[in-house]
């Protein structure tokens, strides 16, 4: 019996391409579809989480928002991998810098994702997990970034369940060489691993939590085009 449509995605079988770009913000999904894709069709709009499928330089590709946080991307990535036949999900999001060697607008490729989340407990392992990206996607992204003039910085990131975190972990993570903090990659990587699929998070540095430097919400929505171009190049 078919599992589609799901409670969260009303797309029909075959509506999604093999590769889905996944920003957190639905408006960023709309921006990518309108700016980069030809013949883009809206295939999902449940709860305003917009998903489109179109063509980039003749290659069929989809883009759909994940919403914010690991529970949200956990739902959408699970359904795309397991019900809609999606093979690759490339998260394209924003992150706060932890490593002070980075600059605002640098692009980070999340090699692995430390986390304070218990998302991984469902898979029966009670120790600490730092799931990793898919090597083929990482390798392709590094090569594409170099060709486009902005090679990503590859390394570990921290996926947090808390935006306002009173435990103040960033200084400790800085000492461990973690590059940036975001809120989705760990769940995406774990779902990909469990499904036998591919995943990568590309993250543009939007702010510095240590200094307060940062970009506006509009800048985050509309100006992270280099990250988008890298993701589209490897889709």
N, C-alpha and C positions, 0 to 999 in steps of 0.2 A: 504494500500500500504506500502510495506517495506521501512524503512528509511535507509537501509544499501545496499551497502557500503555508507559511508558518504564522504564529501569532504576531510576529514582528516584521515579516517581509511578505509582501503580496505579489512579488514577481512570479512569473510563470517559469516552468522548466525551460532552460535554454536562454533565459533573459540575461544572465550574467556571462561575461567572458571568463576565460580561464584565469585571468589575472585581474584583481580588484585593488585599486588604490583606495586607501582608507584614511581620510582625514578625520579628526574628531568633530569638527564643526560642519553642520549641514550646509551652511552658506559657502564654506570653502569647497565642498563637493560641487555645488552649483557653479561656482566660479571656474573650477577646473573644467567642467563639462562645457561651459559656454566659451571659455577662452581657448582650450586646446583640442577639443574633440569635434569631429564632424559627424553629422547625422546622429547627434546624441538624443536618446530617448529616455524619458523618465520611467524607470521600471519599479521604483518603490518610493512611497512617501508616507508610510505609516509613522505616526507621531512626528511628522516633519523631518524624519531621517531620510534625506533624499539620496536616491541611488540612480545612476545613469549608465547607459551603455552606448558607446559610439566607436569612432575610429580615430586613431592617431597615426598619421602617415600610413594609412591603409591597414593598420593592425587593430583588431577588435580589442577593446579594453573597457573595463567598467570602473566607476568610482562611486563609492557610497560612504557616507559618514558612519562613524562608530558611536557617537556620543562621547561622554566624558567618563573615564574611570574603567577599571578592570571588569566590573560586572557587566557594563554595557558592551565593551568590545568582546567580552567573553561570549555573550549571547550572539552577536552578529557574526563573529568569525566562526563560531561553532556551526551555525546554520549554513553559512556560505560554504564552508569546507565539507560538511557532512550531508547536506541536503541538495545544494545547488551545483555540486561538482566543481567548485572553484579550486584551483591548484595552488595559486600564489596570492598572498595578501601582502601588500606593501603599505605599512602605516606611514603617513606623511603628516607629521605633527610638529608642535612646538615644544620646547624644553627650556628649563632654567639651567644656566651653567653652574656646575660645581667646580670643575677645573678652571682655575683663573688663567690658564694659558689660552683659553678660548676667547672669542669675541662675539658680540651680538651679531647675528646673521650667519655665523659659521654653521656648517651642516655636520651633524654627528650621525654616523651609522652605528646603530646599537649592536655591538658584537654579542653581548650578553646583557641580562637584565636582573640585577639584584632587586629584591622586593621585601616589603614588610607584610605583604598580603598572604592570606592562607589559601589562595586560589588553588595552589598545587596540591593541597591535602586531599582533594577529591580523587587523585590518581593513586592513592594508597602509599605515598612516601611521606614519612613524618619528619624527615630531616630538612635542612635548608636547601633551597633550590635557586639556581641562577640560570634559567634556561637561555639557550643560545639561538641566534638567527640561523638562517640557511646559508651555507657557504656559497653556493652558486649565485644567489641573489646578491650577497655581499660583494663578491668578486666582480660581478657585472656592474654594481653600483659604483664601486671605486673606479673602474675603468671608464664608465660613462661620465662620472664627475670630472675626471681628469680631462677627458675630451671636451667637456663643456666649460672648462676653466675654473671649476671649484670642486676639487676632490674632497670628499667627506673625511672627517676625522673618525677613525674606527676605534671603538673601545667600549667598556662597560657603561651602562646607565643604571639609574635607580628608578624603579616603578613603584610609586607610592600610592597607598590607599587614602592618604590624607593630604589635602592641599594645605590646610592650616595645621601644622604638626608641632605640638608643644614639646615633643621629645628632642627637637632640633638635631636631626641626624646628619646634616649636610657636612659639617666640619669633619666628622669621623669618616664619612664616605670620601671626602676630599683626600684624606690621608691614605686611603686605599686605592687611589687612582681612578675613581669613578668620574666620568666626564660630565654628566648632566642628570637632571631629575625630570621625570614625566610621570604619566599615570596609566599607561595602557600596555606597553610592550611585553611585560612578563606574561600576562594572560594570553596575548596573541601567540607568543612563542610556544607556550605550553599546549594550547589548542592545536597549533600546527604540528607539533611533535606527536601528539596523541593521534591525530588524523593521518599522519604520514604525508603531510603537505609542506609547503614552503612559506616562510615568512621573513620579513625584514622591516625594521623601523628606521626610517630616515627622519631626523629631527633637526629643525632649524632653531638655533638659540635665539630666544625671544627676550630673555631678561637675565639679570644677574641678582640672585637673591641676597648676595652678600653686600652689594652696593646700592641696590634699588634701581639700577639702570634697567630700562625696559622699553618695549615697543607697545603701541596702542593695539586695541582689539582689531581695528580696521587694518592696521599694518599686518597683523598676524593672518588675517583673512585673505588679503589681496596681494601681498608683496613677496611671498615666499616662493617665487616662480622658479628659481634655480633648482630647489628641492623637487618641485613638481616635474620639471623637465628631466631630471635624473631618473625619477621613478617611471615616467612615461617611456624613457629610452630603454628601460629594461623590462617593461611590461610584456 
